[in-house]
Amino acid sequence: MFYQVERGITMKEGRIYNFNPGPAALPLPVLEEVQKDLLNYKGEGISILEMSHRSKTFDGIIKDAERLLKEIMDIPQNYKVLFMQGGATLQFAAVPLNLIGEGQFAEYVNTGSWSKKAIQEAQKLGKKVNVVASSEDESFSYIPGDIKVSPNAAYLHITSNNTIFGTQFQQFPETGDVALIADMSSDIACRKIDVSKFALIYAGAQKNMGPSGVTVVIIREDLLEKSPDNIPTMTSYKIIGGKDSLYNTPPTFAVYIVKLVLEWMKAQGGLEKIEQINRQKAGLIYDALDQSSFYRGTARPDSRSLMNVTFRLPSEELEKKFVAEALENGMLGLKGHRSVGGIRASIYNAVPMEAVEKLVDFMKKFEKANS
Ligand SMILES: Cc1ncc(COP(=O)(O)O)c(C=O)c1O
């Protein structure tokens, strides 16, 4: 199905503006590069899809991906980047399996559905977990402040961006010597952060990093030693890290695309520039919400996400109409998560400014026509 939209810098081949929450928009130059090299990768006579993960070429690609991520996120030397499988959901199990030892416990902040799933997975594995802060009392519309962690906890786990509720940590908790662990699936590399504050960061790639099928794990090297020997191989940071993510066949094509996305990010001017654009993009939509009595943002202003902007209209009927008319106007993926309803605009790094401008323009016209 193709929608007729005007052609702009990023609009080609009948492509439309993609506000999907994940898998999500990829930079057009990345897709074009993939297309160009798909049949015959750099003159090797075979596709990257057909290439051994033990080949020199793929080894170069996975090493480049790690090097570029370290460069772009300014990751200190004593960290390793792992490319794992099983999505962020497998990390919900891998983190407690690797890092909560005999007789230990971990602490979690509950800021929405994904935090809850992380907590439940740890509990399912028989691990002791304390929830030290939660925003469930107000439908997860904010990020709790003043988070205190027990000094003897194995770690504190947070979800840095809550994809469904449109909230994001603006400052990270101070945890002293306790390892801070973050699920950054929906906001990795959207802004500058101090990686040295974290012991481990993980993210399913399919929002800001590339396609689904690969999960990026940034881990401080001293943690690798903690993995017990009796956990499943594919969850063991020690094993996967010890083999530079090549213990078994990694998702080669996904890693290749992550590398291309990172090259694209570097060409954009790196994280500083990307953050600046992300703040402008999100600002345009939040300003439109704040100036309107028709739309109502669902996240508390001090907790608003740069990546997922969530809002309501006066009725569910109007929300349905909004989503349908937006699609007719070449904007896809604006329906809120099925568990909460409403509207959600996911504006990850690869969503261009012009898409956001078009959305804001549409919001204004829709309000006029329906209020
Ligand atoms: C914050 C967050 N964590 C975890 C997940 C689950 O990721 P995956 O599907 O890669 O397991 C998602 C998916 O949308 C997410 O947004």
The ligand as a Gaussian input file, in Angstrom:
#p B3LYP/6-31G(d) Opt

LIG

0 1
 C       11.921000       0.208000      27.019000
 C       11.744000      -1.141000      26.378000
 N       12.288000      -2.225000      26.956000
 C       12.148000      -3.440000      26.430000
 C       11.442000      -3.660000      25.283000
 C       11.309000      -5.047000      24.726000
 O       12.241000      -5.181000      23.721000
 P       12.399000      -6.476000      22.819000
 O       11.185000      -6.550000      21.959000
 O       13.662000      -6.206000      22.052000
 O       12.521000      -7.650000      23.720000
 C       10.865000      -2.580000      24.619000
 C       10.095000      -2.771000      23.391000
 O        9.426000      -1.910000      22.863000
 C       11.012000      -1.280000      25.197000
 O       10.462000      -0.208000      24.614000

